[in-house]
């Protein structure tokens, strides 16, 4: 039996980069995939790879995870089609526009905070009741070294990631008694569509996310793991 046989896993930002690589590996480990992202064509590409590699179909949901109505629609579709959700990989995010605080517009701040912090709250909040009912859940949120470092021009991103770590530590504390384990993963500077000059192929760090997504009961929770 594969590591994640009979598990349902949802990945946000699944169309490219780390999300894409994670979704493909989760499927290889036997999970049924829910692929979430804004660009349906990219999600379909990932679904095709999963089908060719594993003979498995994926649920594709084109949605904006910073939008409450979209997140509610994701939850309703997952429940209607699959009836459960075991794993969330909160991967959607991005540095946003580089800007010193002095010059930062409200729109830049708002977009970056929503993309990196609100989205993870909305997705986690939407599915916690389902996971509690199951008495099982594994949540992995993608963080960054920026959460604990001062990086010029990335004040909004750093604030969002620091907030994310505080948020998910709290979720870990509140939900551990329901066998819901919540951890964070800092993948380092990856080479992706967003960062073509990055240092690392996303596929080389995915095994660490898989480990967190498949932790046994009473394992570590509320921790930040790094590539």
N, C-alpha and C positions, 0 to 999 in steps of 0.2 A: 504494500500500500504506500502511496506517495505521502509526503509530509502533510499536505493540506487537502487530502481527499475529503469530499463532502463539506468543505468550507466554502462560504461565499465571501469574496473579497471585492471591495470597491476601491478604486484608485482615482483620485482627482488629478486633473492635469495629465491624463493618461495618454494623450496623443503624441507627446514628444519627450525627449530627454529622459530624466530619471523616472518619471511616471510611466513612460513607455517601456523602459527596460524592466521596471519593477513588475508591471502587469504581465509581461511575457514570462518572467520567471515564476511568478505566482501561479500562472496557468500550468507551467511545466511541473510544478509541485502538486498539481491536482486540483487547485481551487477553481471554482466557477467565478468568472470575472464580470464585474460591472465597471465599464469604462466611461468615465465622466470627463468632459472637457467642452470647450467652446466651439472647437472646429470638428464638425462631424466627419469630414473627409479624413482627418488624421486618426480619429478613433476607428474608423473603418479599416484603415491600413493596419492598425494594431490587431484588430479583430481577425483580419485575414491571416496575419502571421500566427496568431494563437490557433486558429483553425487548422492551418497547414502543419504546424508543429505537433499539435496535440489532438486534433480532431474534435475540438470542443468549440461550442458557440459562446459568444459573449453578449451581454446586454450592453447596448450602446445608448448613452443618454447625453445628448447635446444640451449643455446647461451652463449658466454662470453661477458659480458657487458663492459669489458675494451677494446674490439676490435671494431674499427669503422665499419668494414665491417659487423660484426655480428649485431651491433646496427641498421645499415641501413636495414639489412634483417628483424629484428624485426619490424621496422616501416612499411616496405612494406607488411609484412604478416598481421599486425594488420589492415592496411588500406584495404587490399584486402578482408579479412575475416569479418571484423566488421565495417569498414567505419568510425570509430571514436575512440577516447580515452578520457575519462573524468578524470581519476584518475591515477596518478603514485605514487607508493610507492617505493621510491629508498632505498631499504633495503640491497642490496648486499654490503658486506664489511667484514672486519676481521682485527684483530690486527697485523697480520703478525708475523714474527719471532722476538722474544725478543732479543734486541741487544743494548748495549750502542752505542752512536754515534761514539765513538772512534773506535769501532770494526765493525761498520755496513758496509756491502758491498753495492755497487751500485745496485746490483740485488735485495737485500732486500728492500732498499729504493724505488726503481722503482716499484716493485711489490705492496708494501703497498700503495704508492701514487696512482697508477693506480686503484687499487681495491676500494679505499675509496673516491677518489676525481675525477679522470678522468671518472670513470664509471658514476657518477652522472651528470657530465657535459654532457657526450655523450648522455645519455638517455633524459635528460631535453632538450638539444638542438635539438634532433631529433624530439621531439613531440610538441615543442612550436608552430611551424607553424600551426599544426593541431588544437591545442587548441585555438590559436588566431582566426582561421577561424570559429570555433564553438562559440567564445566568451564565453568559459567556460573551466575551468580546475582547478583541485586541486592536488597539488604536496606535498607529505610528504617525507622528507629525514631523514633517521635515523642518528642521531649524537651520541655524547658520552660526558660524563664528561671530557674525555681526551682532548676535544677541548679547555678547559680552565684550565687544570691542568697539572703540571709537573709529569709525571709518568716514573720512571726509566726503561729504556729498551724499551720504547714505543714512542720514539721521532718521528719516521716516522708516526705512527698512529695518534699521537697528532697533528702533522703538517697537516696531511690530513684532520682531522676532523675540525680543526680551519679554514683551507682553505674552507672546505665545508660550514661552517656557513657563511663566508664572501660571497661566491659565491651565496648561496641561498637567502641571504638578498638582494643582487643585483637583482636577478631574480624577487623577490617579488616586488621590487620597479619598475622595468621596465614593469612588466606584469599586475599589479593591474588594470590598465585601461581597460584591456581585460577580466576582470572577471576571472583572473587566480590567485588563492591564493596559496602561497608557504610558508610552515612552516617546522620546524624541530622538531624531537622528540628524546629525550634521554631516552631510556628505562631502564637505570641502568644496573646492572650486572645480566644478565639472565642465567638461566641454559639451555644450548643448547649443540648440538653436538660438537661445537667448545669449549665451556666452561662447561664441565660436573660438575664442582664444583661451578657453578654460584648460585646466591641466589634466583632468582625469576623465576617462570614458565612464559614463554612468554604469555600464554593465559590470564594471569591476568592483562596485561597492554594493550592488543589489543584494548579495548574499547576507549582508548584515541586516538589511531590512526584513528579509525573509525570516531570519532568526527571531527578530522581535515580533513578527506577525504570527509566529507559531510557538510562542513561549508556553510552557506548561503551567498549570495552576500553581499559585504561590511563588511565581518568579518575580524578578525585579520589576518595579513600576515607578513612574515619576522620575525617571532618569534620562539624562542626555548622553547618547552614545555618539562617538565620532569615527569617521572613516580612518 
